[in-house]
Amino acid sequence: MPSFKHADTGVFFDYDDACGGDIVLAPPPHGGRNVTYPHVVYLKNEVHGQGWRHALVKRGVAYVITDERESDGVVWNIIERWDISSHVKG
């Protein structure tokens, strides 16, 4: 299974292709383009909800959807940029 190490914390994460299909998010109001999140990152600590998160994993960085917020009836996804190392493709 593919994996990587979070550069800041040293924690290893496994990831895989999203079995339910890619998640595509529309661009933010300030502009940009649609972004596809074709992976799921499996969490070691399931205390904070589901045991996985949608993500876009590249060679040295992973963009992980970690949360969502609602404001005025609009849902906003919170996306974190994780620097990664020891990236192993399955």
Backbone atoms as SQL, in Angstrom:
CREATE TABLE atoms (id INTEGER PRIMARY KEY, chain TEXT, resi INTEGER, resn TEXT, atom TEXT, x REAL, y REAL, z REAL);
INSERT INTO atoms VALUES
  (1, 'A', 1, 'MET', 'N', 0.850, -1.173, 0.000),
  (2, 'A', 1, 'MET', 'CA', 0.000, 0.000, 0.000),
  (3, 'A', 1, 'MET', 'C', 0.898, 1.239, 0.000),
  (4, 'A', 2, 'PRO', 'N', 0.563, 2.231, -0.785),
  (5, 'A', 2, 'PRO', 'CA', 1.350, 3.458, -0.804),
  (6, 'A', 2, 'PRO', 'C', 1.355, 4.132, 0.580),
  (7, 'A', 3, 'SER', 'N', 2.445, 4.824, 0.884),
  (8, 'A', 3, 'SER', 'CA', 2.545, 5.499, 2.179),
  (9, 'A', 3, 'SER', 'C', 3.475, 6.702, 2.057),
  (10, 'A', 4, 'PHE', 'N', 3.440, 7.543, 3.085),
  (11, 'A', 4, 'PHE', 'CA', 4.350, 8.678, 3.172),
  (12, 'A', 4, 'PHE', 'C', 4.514, 9.067, 4.623),
  (13, 'A', 5, 'LYS', 'N', 5.548, 9.872, 4.873),
  (14, 'A', 5, 'LYS', 'CA', 5.799, 10.382, 6.226),
  (15, 'A', 5, 'LYS', 'C', 5.496, 11.869, 6.242),
  (16, 'A', 6, 'HIS', 'N', 4.697, 12.302, 7.213),
  (17, 'A', 6, 'HIS', 'CA', 4.416, 13.720, 7.411),
  (18, 'A', 6, 'HIS', 'C', 5.708, 14.366, 7.886),
  (19, 'A', 7, 'ALA', 'N', 6.230, 15.306, 7.126),
  (20, 'A', 7, 'ALA', 'CA', 7.561, 15.860, 7.401),
  (21, 'A', 7, 'ALA', 'C', 7.642, 16.572, 8.752),
  (22, 'A', 8, 'ASP', 'N', 6.571, 17.227, 9.177),
  (23, 'A', 8, 'ASP', 'CA', 6.613, 17.995, 10.431),
  (24, 'A', 8, 'ASP', 'C', 6.509, 17.117, 11.669),
  (25, 'A', 9, 'THR', 'N', 5.702, 16.047, 11.603),
  (26, 'A', 9, 'THR', 'CA', 5.446, 15.230, 12.791),
  (27, 'A', 9, 'THR', 'C', 6.192, 13.903, 12.795),
  (28, 'A', 10, 'GLY', 'N', 6.649, 13.443, 11.615),
  (29, 'A', 10, 'GLY', 'CA', 7.321, 12.154, 11.532),
  (30, 'A', 10, 'GLY', 'C', 6.377, 10.961, 11.527),
  (31, 'A', 11, 'VAL', 'N', 5.077, 11.209, 11.462),
  (32, 'A', 11, 'VAL', 'CA', 4.076, 10.140, 11.467),
  (33, 'A', 11, 'VAL', 'C', 3.910, 9.600, 10.046),
  (34, 'A', 12, 'PHE', 'N', 3.872, 8.260, 9.920),
  (35, 'A', 12, 'PHE', 'CA', 3.634, 7.627, 8.625),
  (36, 'A', 12, 'PHE', 'C', 2.143, 7.451, 8.387),
  (37, 'A', 13, 'PHE', 'N', 1.716, 7.660, 7.139),
  (38, 'A', 13, 'PHE', 'CA', 0.324, 7.487, 6.743),
  (39, 'A', 13, 'PHE', 'C', 0.270, 6.597, 5.516),
  (40, 'A', 14, 'ASP', 'N', -0.692, 5.671, 5.499),
  (41, 'A', 14, 'ASP', 'CA', -0.995, 4.895, 4.303),
  (42, 'A', 14, 'ASP', 'C', -2.059, 5.643, 3.521),
  (43, 'A', 15, 'TYR', 'N', -2.064, 5.452, 2.206),
  (44, 'A', 15, 'TYR', 'CA', -3.126, 6.046, 1.396),
  (45, 'A', 15, 'TYR', 'C', -3.436, 5.138, 0.224),
  (46, 'A', 16, 'ASP', 'N', -4.559, 5.380, -0.418),
  (47, 'A', 16, 'ASP', 'CA', -4.980, 4.562, -1.542),
  (48, 'A', 16, 'ASP', 'C', -5.872, 5.396, -2.446),
  (49, 'A', 17, 'ASP', 'N', -6.214, 4.841, -3.607),
  (50, 'A', 17, 'ASP', 'CA', -7.173, 5.513, -4.479),
  (51, 'A', 17, 'ASP', 'C', -8.542, 5.524, -3.806),
  (52, 'A', 18, 'ALA', 'N', -9.302, 6.576, -4.021),
  (53, 'A', 18, 'ALA', 'CA', -10.641, 6.680, -3.456),
  (54, 'A', 18, 'ALA', 'C', -11.548, 5.678, -4.151),
  (55, 'A', 19, 'CYS', 'N', -12.080, 4.725, -3.410),
  (56, 'A', 19, 'CYS', 'CA', -12.878, 3.664, -4.021),
  (57, 'A', 19, 'CYS', 'C', -14.266, 4.162, -4.441),
  (58, 'A', 20, 'GLY', 'N', -14.749, 5.239, -3.842),
  (59, 'A', 20, 'GLY', 'CA', -16.057, 5.775, -4.200),
  (60, 'A', 20, 'GLY', 'C', -15.982, 6.804, -5.310),
  (61, 'A', 21, 'GLY', 'N', -14.806, 6.983, -5.872),
  (62, 'A', 21, 'GLY', 'CA', -14.621, 7.984, -6.911),
  (63, 'A', 21, 'GLY', 'C', -13.925, 9.217, -6.371),
  (64, 'A', 22, 'ASP', 'N', -13.409, 10.000, -7.293),
  (65, 'A', 22, 'ASP', 'CA', -12.704, 11.223, -6.924),
  (66, 'A', 22, 'ASP', 'C', -13.681, 12.252, -6.367),
  (67, 'A', 23, 'ILE', 'N', -13.179, 13.100, -5.498),
  (68, 'A', 23, 'ILE', 'CA', -13.927, 14.260, -5.020),
  (69, 'A', 23, 'ILE', 'C', -13.402, 15.454, -5.808),
  (70, 'A', 24, 'VAL', 'N', -14.285, 16.219, -6.422),
  (71, 'A', 24, 'VAL', 'CA', -13.889, 17.408, -7.171),
  (72, 'A', 24, 'VAL', 'C', -14.502, 18.618, -6.485),
  (73, 'A', 25, 'LEU', 'N', -13.651, 19.544, -6.072),
  (74, 'A', 25, 'LEU', 'CA', -14.116, 20.761, -5.418),
  (75, 'A', 25, 'LEU', 'C', -14.025, 21.919, -6.395),
  (76, 'A', 26, 'ALA', 'N', -15.067, 22.727, -6.404),
  (77, 'A', 26, 'ALA', 'CA', -15.096, 23.915, -7.261),
  (78, 'A', 26, 'ALA', 'C', -14.060, 24.913, -6.763),
  (79, 'A', 27, 'PRO', 'N', -13.663, 25.826, -7.623),
  (80, 'A', 27, 'PRO', 'CA', -12.672, 26.821, -7.196),
  (81, 'A', 27, 'PRO', 'C', -13.257, 27.747, -6.130),
  (82, 'A', 28, 'PRO', 'N', -12.392, 28.307, -5.298),
  (83, 'A', 28, 'PRO', 'CA', -12.854, 29.251, -4.288),
  (84, 'A', 28, 'PRO', 'C', -13.366, 30.527, -4.943),
  (85, 'A', 29, 'PRO', 'N', -14.137, 31.341, -4.202),
  (86, 'A', 29, 'PRO', 'CA', -14.714, 32.555, -4.775),
  (87, 'A', 29, 'PRO', 'C', -13.688, 33.526, -5.344),
  (88, 'A', 30, 'HIS', 'N', -12.445, 33.515, -4.812),
  (89, 'A', 30, 'HIS', 'CA', -11.435, 34.454, -5.282),
  (90, 'A', 30, 'HIS', 'C', -10.769, 33.989, -6.572),
  (91, 'A', 31, 'GLY', 'N', -11.214, 32.837, -7.114),
  (92, 'A', 31, 'GLY', 'CA', -10.678, 32.363, -8.389),
  (93, 'A', 31, 'GLY', 'C', -9.895, 31.088, -8.246),
  (94, 'A', 32, 'GLY', 'N', -9.467, 30.577, -9.367),
  (95, 'A', 32, 'GLY', 'CA', -8.709, 29.332, -9.368),
  (96, 'A', 32, 'GLY', 'C', -9.344, 28.327, -10.303),
  (97, 'A', 33, 'ARG', 'N', -9.146, 27.055, -9.995),
  (98, 'A', 33, 'ARG', 'CA', -9.696, 25.995, -10.845),
  (99, 'A', 33, 'ARG', 'C', -10.237, 24.880, -9.961),
  (100, 'A', 34, 'ASN', 'N', -11.016, 23.993, -10.581),
  (101, 'A', 34, 'ASN', 'CA', -11.480, 22.814, -9.864),
  (102, 'A', 34, 'ASN', 'C', -10.280, 21.973, -9.443),
  (103, 'A', 35, 'VAL', 'N', -10.357, 21.365, -8.269),
  (104, 'A', 35, 'VAL', 'CA', -9.281, 20.512, -7.789),
  (105, 'A', 35, 'VAL', 'C', -9.863, 19.133, -7.517),
  (106, 'A', 36, 'THR', 'N', -9.191, 18.102, -8.019),
  (107, 'A', 36, 'THR', 'CA', -9.625, 16.723, -7.822),
  (108, 'A', 36, 'THR', 'C', -8.812, 16.096, -6.694),
  (109, 'A', 37, 'TYR', 'N', -9.507, 15.411, -5.786),
  (110, 'A', 37, 'TYR', 'CA', -8.877, 14.716, -4.663),
  (111, 'A', 37, 'TYR', 'C', -9.089, 13.217, -4.875),
  (112, 'A', 38, 'PRO', 'N', -8.144, 12.537, -5.557),
  (113, 'A', 38, 'PRO', 'CA', -8.355, 11.149, -5.962),
  (114, 'A', 38, 'PRO', 'C', -7.919, 10.095, -4.935),
  (115, 'A', 39, 'HIS', 'N', -7.453, 10.507, -3.768),
  (116, 'A', 39, 'HIS', 'CA', -6.923, 9.562, -2.786),
  (117, 'A', 39, 'HIS', 'C', -7.677, 9.652, -1.464),
  (118, 'A', 40, 'VAL', 'N', -7.491, 8.613, -0.651),
  (119, 'A', 40, 'VAL', 'CA', -7.907, 8.654, 0.751),
  (120, 'A', 40, 'VAL', 'C', -6.671, 8.365, 1.597),
  (121, 'A', 41, 'VAL', 'N', -6.469, 9.168, 2.629),
  (122, 'A', 41, 'VAL', 'CA', -5.371, 8.985, 3.574),
  (123, 'A', 41, 'VAL', 'C', -5.971, 8.368, 4.828),
  (124, 'A', 42, 'TYR', 'N', -5.410, 7.242, 5.259),
  (125, 'A', 42, 'TYR', 'CA', -5.923, 6.543, 6.441),
  (126, 'A', 42, 'TYR', 'C', -5.250, 7.089, 7.692),
  (127, 'A', 43, 'LEU', 'N', -6.072, 7.415, 8.682),
  (128, 'A', 43, 'LEU', 'CA', -5.571, 8.003, 9.923),
  (129, 'A', 43, 'LEU', 'C', -5.301, 6.912, 10.941),
  (130, 'A', 44, 'LYS', 'N', -4.260, 7.096, 11.711),
  (131, 'A', 44, 'LYS', 'CA', -3.920, 6.138, 12.763),
  (132, 'A', 44, 'LYS', 'C', -4.768, 6.373, 14.010),
  (133, 'A', 45, 'ASN', 'N', -5.175, 7.622, 14.225),
  (134, 'A', 45, 'ASN', 'CA', -5.933, 8.004, 15.407),
  (135, 'A', 45, 'ASN', 'C', -7.357, 8.343, 14.974),
  (136, 'A', 46, 'GLU', 'N', -8.311, 7.482, 15.304),
  (137, 'A', 46, 'GLU', 'CA', -9.683, 7.680, 14.856),
  (138, 'A', 46, 'GLU', 'C', -10.532, 8.428, 15.876),
  (139, 'A', 47, 'VAL', 'N', -9.913, 9.082, 16.838),
  (140, 'A', 47, 'VAL', 'CA', -10.639, 9.813, 17.867),
  (141, 'A', 47, 'VAL', 'C', -11.411, 10.975, 17.254),
  (142, 'A', 48, 'HIS', 'N', -10.890, 11.569, 16.194),
  (143, 'A', 48, 'HIS', 'CA', -11.473, 12.774, 15.619),
  (144, 'A', 48, 'HIS', 'C', -12.445, 12.487, 14.482),
  (145, 'A', 49, 'GLY', 'N', -13.129, 11.360, 14.486),
  (146, 'A', 49, 'GLY', 'CA', -14.121, 11.080, 13.449),
  (147, 'A', 49, 'GLY', 'C', -13.705, 9.937, 12.560),
  (148, 'A', 50, 'GLN', 'N', -14.103, 10.012, 11.304),
  (149, 'A', 50, 'GLN', 'CA', -13.842, 8.914, 10.367),
  (150, 'A', 50, 'GLN', 'C', -12.360, 8.614, 10.274),
  (151, 'A', 51, 'GLY', 'N', -12.040, 7.379, 9.935),
  (152, 'A', 51, 'GLY', 'CA', -10.654, 6.932, 9.927),
  (153, 'A', 51, 'GLY', 'C', -9.895, 7.230, 8.651),
  (154, 'A', 52, 'TRP', 'N', -10.416, 8.129, 7.811),
  (155, 'A', 52, 'TRP', 'CA', -9.731, 8.491, 6.577),
  (156, 'A', 52, 'TRP', 'C', -10.141, 9.895, 6.166),
  (157, 'A', 53, 'ARG', 'N', -9.356, 10.457, 5.271),
  (158, 'A', 53, 'ARG', 'CA', -9.643, 11.791, 4.724),
  (159, 'A', 53, 'ARG', 'C', -9.372, 11.777, 3.222),
  (160, 'A', 54, 'HIS', 'N', -10.157, 12.527, 2.461),
  (161, 'A', 54, 'HIS', 'CA', -9.877, 12.693, 1.033),
  (162, 'A', 54, 'HIS', 'C', -8.623, 13.537, 0.881),
  (163, 'A', 55, 'ALA', 'N', -7.831, 13.228, -0.150),
  (164, 'A', 55, 'ALA', 'CA', -6.552, 13.927, -0.325),
  (165, 'A', 55, 'ALA', 'C', -6.098, 13.892, -1.777),
  (166, 'A', 56, 'LEU', 'N', -5.158, 14.756, -2.047),
  (167, 'A', 56, 'LEU', 'CA', -4.410, 14.758, -3.305),
  (168, 'A', 56, 'LEU', 'C', -2.947, 14.600, -2.906),
  (169, 'A', 57, 'VAL', 'N', -2.370, 13.415, -3.167),
  (170, 'A', 57, 'VAL', 'CA', -1.000, 13.122, -2.762),
  (171, 'A', 57, 'VAL', 'C', -0.102, 13.254, -3.981),
  (172, 'A', 58, 'LYS', 'N', 0.900, 14.116, -3.863),
  (173, 'A', 58, 'LYS', 'CA', 1.894, 14.299, -4.919),
  (174, 'A', 58, 'LYS', 'C', 3.249, 13.821, -4.409),
  (175, 'A', 59, 'ARG', 'N', 4.308, 14.088, -5.147),
  (176, 'A', 59, 'ARG', 'CA', 5.635, 13.577, -4.783),
  (177, 'A', 59, 'ARG', 'C', 6.107, 14.074, -3.417),
  (178, 'A', 60, 'GLY', 'N', 6.035, 15.372, -3.155),
  (179, 'A', 60, 'GLY', 'CA', 6.570, 15.919, -1.910),
  (180, 'A', 60, 'GLY', 'C', 5.558, 16.658, -1.054),
  (181, 'A', 61, 'VAL', 'N', 4.286, 16.578, -1.443),
  (182, 'A', 61, 'VAL', 'CA', 3.259, 17.304, -0.704),
  (183, 'A', 61, 'VAL', 'C', 1.932, 16.558, -0.817),
  (184, 'A', 62, 'ALA', 'N', 1.127, 16.678, 0.224),
  (185, 'A', 62, 'ALA', 'CA', -0.230, 16.127, 0.199),
  (186, 'A', 62, 'ALA', 'C', -1.195, 17.235, 0.603),
  (187, 'A', 63, 'TYR', 'N', -2.287, 17.365, -0.136),
  (188, 'A', 63, 'TYR', 'CA', -3.350, 18.302, 0.205),
  (189, 'A', 63, 'TYR', 'C', -4.482, 17.468, 0.771),
  (190, 'A', 64, 'VAL', 'N', -4.791, 17.661, 2.059),
  (191, 'A', 64, 'VAL', 'CA', -5.726, 16.800, 2.776),
  (192, 'A', 64, 'VAL', 'C', -6.918, 17.622, 3.245),
  (193, 'A', 65, 'ILE', 'N', -8.123, 17.137, 2.930),
  (194, 'A', 65, 'ILE', 'CA', -9.344, 17.787, 3.415),
  (195, 'A', 65, 'ILE', 'C', -9.538, 17.324, 4.851),
  (196, 'A', 66, 'THR', 'N', -9.319, 18.221, 5.807),
  (197, 'A', 66, 'THR', 'CA', -9.326, 17.836, 7.213),
  (198, 'A', 66, 'THR', 'C', -10.613, 18.180, 7.943),
  (199, 'A', 67, 'ASP', 'N', -11.409, 19.096, 7.398),
  (200, 'A', 67, 'ASP', 'CA', -12.614, 19.519, 8.108),
  (201, 'A', 67, 'ASP', 'C', -13.494, 20.298, 7.149),
  (202, 'A', 68, 'GLU', 'N', -14.666, 20.678, 7.622),
  (203, 'A', 68, 'GLU', 'CA', -15.516, 21.571, 6.847),
  (204, 'A', 68, 'GLU', 'C', -16.223, 22.520, 7.799),
  (205, 'A', 69, 'ARG', 'N', -16.511, 23.697, 7.305),
  (206, 'A', 69, 'ARG', 'CA', -17.204, 24.730, 8.072),
  (207, 'A', 69, 'ARG', 'C', -18.392, 25.220, 7.264),
  (208, 'A', 70, 'GLU', 'N', -19.427, 25.651, 7.955),
  (209, 'A', 70, 'GLU', 'CA', -20.589, 26.212, 7.267),
  (210, 'A', 70, 'GLU', 'C', -20.734, 27.669, 7.664),
  (211, 'A', 71, 'SER', 'N', -20.953, 28.503, 6.674),
  (212, 'A', 71, 'SER', 'CA', -21.141, 29.927, 6.902),
  (213, 'A', 71, 'SER', 'C', -22.204, 30.431, 5.943),
  (214, 'A', 72, 'ASP', 'N', -23.268, 30.979, 6.483),
  (215, 'A', 72, 'ASP', 'CA', -24.368, 31.511, 5.674),
  (216, 'A', 72, 'ASP', 'C', -24.910, 30.475, 4.703),
  (217, 'A', 73, 'GLY', 'N', -25.012, 29.224, 5.140),
  (218, 'A', 73, 'GLY', 'CA', -25.565, 28.166, 4.318),
  (219, 'A', 73, 'GLY', 'C', -24.607, 27.572, 3.305),
  (220, 'A', 74, 'VAL', 'N', -23.370, 28.048, 3.278),
  (221, 'A', 74, 'VAL', 'CA', -22.364, 27.535, 2.346),
  (222, 'A', 74, 'VAL', 'C', -21.358, 26.696, 3.133),
  (223, 'A', 75, 'VAL', 'N', -21.062, 25.495, 2.617),
  (224, 'A', 75, 'VAL', 'CA', -20.098, 24.613, 3.270),
  (225, 'A', 75, 'VAL', 'C', -18.723, 24.832, 2.645),
  (226, 'A', 76, 'TRP', 'N', -17.738, 25.089, 3.504),
  (227, 'A', 76, 'TRP', 'CA', -16.350, 25.310, 3.065),
  (228, 'A', 76, 'TRP', 'C', -15.494, 24.167, 3.573),
  (229, 'A', 77, 'ASN', 'N', -14.710, 23.570, 2.697),
  (230, 'A', 77, 'ASN', 'CA', -13.780, 22.527, 3.109),
  (231, 'A', 77, 'ASN', 'C', -12.487, 23.152, 3.599),
  (232, 'A', 78, 'ILE', 'N', -11.966, 22.610, 4.687),
  (233, 'A', 78, 'ILE', 'CA', -10.682, 23.048, 5.231),
  (234, 'A', 78, 'ILE', 'C', -9.619, 22.095, 4.676),
  (235, 'A', 79, 'ILE', 'N', -8.671, 22.649, 3.920),
  (236, 'A', 79, 'ILE', 'CA', -7.651, 21.840, 3.267),
  (237, 'A', 79, 'ILE', 'C', -6.289, 22.223, 3.829),
  (238, 'A', 80, 'GLU', 'N', -5.564, 21.211, 4.310),
  (239, 'A', 80, 'GLU', 'CA', -4.220, 21.437, 4.838),
  (240, 'A', 80, 'GLU', 'C', -3.186, 20.963, 3.832),
  (241, 'A', 81, 'ARG', 'N', -2.098, 21.699, 3.747),
  (242, 'A', 81, 'ARG', 'CA', -0.966, 21.311, 2.908),
  (243, 'A', 81, 'ARG', 'C', 0.061, 20.657, 3.812),
  (244, 'A', 82, 'TRP', 'N', 0.336, 19.386, 3.576),
  (245, 'A', 82, 'TRP', 'CA', 1.310, 18.637, 4.355),
  (246, 'A', 82, 'TRP', 'C', 2.559, 18.408, 3.518),
  (247, 'A', 83, 'ASP', 'N', 3.709, 18.858, 3.983),
  (248, 'A', 83, 'ASP', 'CA', 4.980, 18.471, 3.368),
  (249, 'A', 83, 'ASP', 'C', 5.226, 17.027, 3.744),
  (250, 'A', 84, 'ILE', 'N', 5.618, 16.208, 2.772),
  (251, 'A', 84, 'ILE', 'CA', 5.813, 14.790, 3.041),
  (252, 'A', 84, 'ILE', 'C', 7.188, 14.338, 2.558),
  (253, 'A', 85, 'SER', 'N', 7.632, 13.221, 3.129),
  (254, 'A', 85, 'SER', 'CA', 8.890, 12.608, 2.704),
  (255, 'A', 85, 'SER', 'C', 8.699, 11.090, 2.781),
  (256, 'A', 86, 'SER', 'N', 9.712, 10.363, 2.409),
  (257, 'A', 86, 'SER', 'CA', 9.655, 8.884, 2.418),
  (258, 'A', 86, 'SER', 'C', 8.419, 8.382, 1.698),
  (259, 'A', 87, 'HIS', 'N', 8.109, 9.012, 0.561),
  (260, 'A', 87, 'HIS', 'CA', 6.922, 8.660, -0.223),
  (261, 'A', 87, 'HIS', 'C', 7.178, 7.336, -0.950),
  (262, 'A', 88, 'VAL', 'N', 6.348, 6.349, -0.682),
  (263, 'A', 88, 'VAL', 'CA', 6.456, 5.049, -1.326),
  (264, 'A', 88, 'VAL', 'C', 5.165, 4.779, -2.067),
  (265, 'A', 89, 'LYS', 'N', 5.263, 4.644, -3.382),
  (266, 'A', 89, 'LYS', 'CA', 4.083, 4.304, -4.181),
  (267, 'A', 89, 'LYS', 'C', 3.936, 2.804, -4.217),
  (268, 'A', 90, 'GLY', 'N', 2.711, 2.337, -3.973),
  (269, 'A', 90, 'GLY', 'CA', 2.441, 0.904, -3.911),
  (270, 'A', 90, 'GLY', 'C', 2.616, 0.251, -5.164);
